[in-house]
Amino acid sequence: MGTSDAIDPAITTPVYGGCFCGKIRYQFRRPEVITVNCHCSMCRKTSGAPFVSWLVVPTEQFGYVKGEPTVLESSDTGTRFFCGDCGTPLVCINAEHPQWTDITLGSLDQPEAFSPTKEVYADTRLGWLKDRLENYDG
């Protein structure tokens, strides 16, 4: 096998994540991913945060390896999955594009490995996110 035929380890190595309490674990393989910060009101309400960072992977590459999440039908097209014990938001699947699974970036074991490259629903971004705030370490 020549170097051009080599299998990319990023595709074959699973990426893991799960909820805060550890009762739900998932994995995916990453042949391609999309990363976004979503500013829609549903993401804000279901997470309790000013926006949610999502990692979007092909549904066929995603699977739960431990536990079963609780399901929330958050809209006519959106189904969200979270831990029923600790409440961690994990995944959203949109009926308009079921071939993609949206994973909360913060639920990954190593979220630093992925960085959002786009913002969606930026027109509904909270105004104070544009402000410069004082920063503190720790």
N, C-alpha and C positions, 0 to 999 in steps of 0.2 A: 504494500500500500504506500503510495507516494504522499508527500506532505499535503498536497492539495486534496487528498482523500481522507485526511485525518478527521476524526470526529471531534467536534468542539466540546471540551469538557463542560463549558457553561450550559450546554444543552442537555448533557447526560447527567450532570450532578443535580440531585434534587435540592430545592430550596424549602426550608421549613418555617412554620409559624404556628401560632395558636393563641389561645386566650390567656388572660392574666392568671387564672387559677390552675391552668394546665389540664383541665378536663377535656378540652377540645384541641386537637392538633391536626394540621394539614400539611400537605406538601404539593409542590408543582415543579415541573421542569420548564425551563425558560428558552424555548426556541425564539420567541420574540415577546417583548413586553412593551406596554405603554404606561407611562406614569403621569398622573395629573393631580392637581389640587382642585377639588370641587367645592364651589361656594354656594351651591343650591340650598334652599331652606330645609329640604328633607335631610340632607347630610348634616346640617347644623343641628336639627332637632333630634335625630336619631343618635348622634354622637355626643351632644352636649359641648361641642367644640365650634370655633368660628369657621372652620372648613375641614374637609377630610382629604387626606392624601391617599390616592388609590393606585394600585398596581394592577394592570389589566393583562390577563393571560388567556390563552386559548382554553376553553372549558375542558377540552379533552386532556389537557395537561395537568388539571387540578384534581385533588382528591383528599378526603378526610382520612387520617390514619389512626385517629383516636377520638372517640366520642361522637355525638350527633348534636348539631346546633339547633337552637330554637329558631323558628321561621316567623318573620313578620312581613305581611303583604303591605308594603309601605305606599303603594300606588297601584293603579290599574296595570302598570307594566313592570313595576319594581318589586323584587322579593329580596329581603335582607335576612341575613343569617347571623346570629350572635350567640354567645354563651348564656344559657338560661340561669347559670349559677352566679357568675361574676359580672355579666352584662357586657363583656367586651364585644364590640361590633367587629365582625370578621369579613363578611363577603356580601356582595350584592350582585344579583343577576337580573338583567333587564330583558324582558320578553321581546323587545325590539332588536336585540342582538344577543341571543342566547348562546352563541358560539364563543362568547367572551365571558370570563368571570372576573369581577372587580374585587380585589383583595385590599383590605385596609393596610396601608403601608406600615402603620404603627404596630400591627399584630405580627409582623415578621420577626424571626429571631435576630436577623441582622438587617434592620431597615436602612442602615447606612450604605448598603450595597446598591441601593436604588435611589435615584434623585428625580423628583418631578420635573418634567420638561414643558408641561403645558398647564394652563388654568382653564377650567370650564365654569360656566355660569359666572364669569367674572363681572358681569353687569349687576349681580346681586351681592358682590363682595362687600363685607362690612366696611364702612368708611374709615373706621379707626385702624384697619389693617394697613392703610396707606401711610399712617403717621409713623414718625420715627420715635421709638421708645428707648428709654434708658435700659442698658443691658447689664446683667449681673451674672457672674460665673457661679455655678452650683445651685 
